[in-house]
Amino acid sequence: MSVGDDTRYRALARGVRILEAVAGTRGGSTVTELAELTGTDKSSVSRLVTALVDLGLLARLENRRIVLTGRVLNLAQGFQKQYTLGEIARPYLDDLCQTVDETVILTIRQGDYSVSVEQVDPEHPFRMVPHVGNVAPLHATAAGRAILFALPVGEQHRILSDLRGAPVEHPEVQLNVESWGREMELARSRGYVWMQRTDDVERVAAVAQDRNGLPLAAVAVYGPKYRMNGRVPEVGRLARATATKLSRAAYGVRK
């Protein structure tokens, strides 16, 4: 990279940081505030803001605060058209499946429920039945709990209250006020959820989080108990590592 290319790259990176900083404020920012938020000197911020105003991405209000313009919505709409979490996750799910040699499932949240959206199966005679499209109360699956436990505590309480009495396939997975706190702390200390049911399948899941620490999706591994025996901690660690990679990839962070 030449000196000129390096200078342009740094200017572009600073411009993007300014856009992100403005987007993170409620009523816009001043140049001084943006300099503090981005760690850039005030004169450089002023020049970059002027350029972004000229491009129509930022606007200066009468009170001298700087805000995003409607043109940014074009970028957001393009993101919505192009962004498919399943497509981004697929290489990581494939890698995890090859490593653990068990079924790997990607799950997202819809309201108070979890929905399976991607599934990768190993080359085994025994494989999980297709889960894509399966819907379950958040507390009733390992993936759902991984998502649930990443939510603010108040929202967890509200969801558990609203789901009280909701039908579940296995009654032993019900969470109540007493078991909720214990299970959440156990999952956080492990870094993954281990759903122990009375059937012959082990379920381990870890949550991928967004930039605010809220759940983006859950990566789950399903396998028969005779193959998963003694492997749960290692599989849980690998699921957590995959979820972390997905969190970074979803926001364009380089490896």
N, C-alpha and C positions, 0 to 999 in steps of 0.2 A: 504494500500500500504506500503510495507516494505521500509527501507532506501535504499536498493539496487535498488528496482523497481523505487523509486522516482528519484534516481540519473540517471538511464537509461532514464527515461521519460524526464527529463530536458535536457539531452544530445541530445536526439532525437529531441526535440522541437527546440533546438538551431541549430541543423543541418538543419532542415527544413527552419528555418529563414534565414540561410546562403544561401541555394539554392534559396530562394525567393529574397534575396537581390542581388545575382549575376544575376538572371533573369531580375531584374529591371534596370540593367545598360547596356549601349550601347557597351562598349569595355572591359567589365570585371572589376574586382576590385582587389585591393591589400588587404592583411590581415588587414592592418591598417584601410583602408576604411570600410571593412566589420565589424570590431570591432565597429566603430562609427555608422554604419548603424543599427547594431543589438543590440547595447547596451551591448555587451559582451566583457570581457577583451581579450586582444590581444593573450595571450598565449593559452586560451581556443579555440579561433577562429583558431589559427594555428593548433592545434591538430585536430579539427573537419574537417578543410580543408584537412589535410593529409589523414584522414579516408575517406572522400568523394572522394578524388583523387584515393585512393586505390580501392574504389568501382566502379570507372569508371564514376562517375557522374560529377566530376569536373576535370579540367586540368590546369596545370600551364604553362603559355607561357614563352618564353625566357625573356620577359621584367618583369617577376614575377607577371604579372596580372593573375587573376584566372577567368576562363570562364566555362560555361556549356559544356558538351560533347554531342555527338549525342545520347548517351544512354538515355538522358532525353526525346528524341523523343518517345521512347517506352512508357513512362508514358503518354505523350500527346496523342499518338494514342489510348492507352487504355481508356483514358478519353473520346475521341471522340466516341469510340464504346459504352461506358457505359452511357454516360451523356445524359439524355433526360430531357430537362427543363420541359416539360409537366408532366412527372412522378414526378419530384421533387415538382412541384407546386400543384399537384392534392390535397393533403391533406389540403393545405391552401385554395384552391379554394372551396373545400367541406365545410370547416368550415365557410368561408365567406357566402356561399350560405345558409347554415343553419341559420346563424345569421340574415342576411338581408331578407331571404325568397324571393330572386329574382334571376334572371339569372346572372351568373358570367362567364366572358369570359377572356381568356388569349390571348394576342396579341403580336407578335414580329414584328421587322422591317426587311424588305427585300428591300434594296435600298431606293427608295423614297416612298415606299408603306408599308402599314401595312397588316399583315396576321393573321387571327384568327386561333389559333392552339388547343385550349381546350375550352370546354363549359360545365358548370354544371347548371342544371335546377332545380328549386324548384318543389314541388308537387302542382302545381296550374293548374286550367283549362286554364288560360291565361299564356302562356310561349312564349319566343322568338323563332322564327324559327331558325333552326340550322345555326350557323355562321361559324363553322369550315371550313377553306379553303377560306373564304371571303377575297378579296383583295380590298384595297381602298387607294387613295392618303393619305399620312400621315396627312394632315391637315383636312381631311374630316370626321374623327371619333374622339370620345372622347379619345379612346385608342391611336390612331395615334398621336393626339396632345400632349398627355402626353409624348409620346416618342420624338416627335419633339422638345418640349420645353426643354428637357433635353440635347439636342445636343448643341455644340458650336454655338454661334450666327452666325458666318460666314457660317457655314454649313446650318443653318436654312434659311438664306437668299438665299443661292444657291438652296436649295430644293424648296422653295416657288417660286423662279424665274423659275425653270425648270417645275414646276407643273402649272404654269400660263396657264389657258385655259383648263386644264385637266377636262374631264367630271366628274361631281359629281351628286349623286342622288338628293341632296337638295341644290339649289343655295345659300341658306342663310348661309351655312357653309363655303363659300369661305373666305380665308384670304387674305388681301392685306397689303401693307406696313403700313397703318394707323391702321388697326385693329389688326395686328400681335403683336405689342409691348404691346398693352393694354390687349389682351387676355393672353399673356405669363405672364405678371406681375400679372394678376388676378389669374391665375392657380398657380403660385408660392406662392402667399400670402395665398391661400386656402390650398395648398398642394395636390390638385387634380384638374382635369379638369371636368367642368360641361358643356356638350354639349347640348345647348338648340335649338331644332329644332321645326318645325311647326307641326310635327305629335304628336301622343299621347304617346310617349315613352320618359322617362328621361334616360340620359346616363351620368354616372360618372366614371372617370378612374384615376388611380394613377400609377406612373412609378416605377418599380423596377430597381435599378441601379447597375452597376458593381463596382469594387473596385476603378475605376478611375472616378466615377461619371457619366459615360455614360449609356445610356438606355440599359437595359437587356431585358425587356418586360414590358407590361402594364397589370394591373388588372382592368377590367371594370365591372360595375354593370349596368344591363339594367332592367327597370321595367316600368309598365304603370304609367302615371302621376297621376291617381286617387289613386294609392297605394303609390307612392313616394312623394306625396304632403306633404311638411313640413319635409321630412326625408332626403333631399339631403345632408345637412351638416354632419349629423351623418353617412350616408352611405359613403360619401366621406372620412370621417375620418377612417372608418373601411377598406375601400379599400386601403387607404394609409398605414395603419398598416399591412395589408396583404402583400402589395408590399414590405414593409420593411422586413418582415419575409422571403419572397421569396428571396430577395437580400442576406440575411445572409445564408439561407439554400443552395443557389446555390454555395456558396464558403465554405461550410462545417463549418460555424460558429455555435457554440452551442447556444441553446436558452438561 
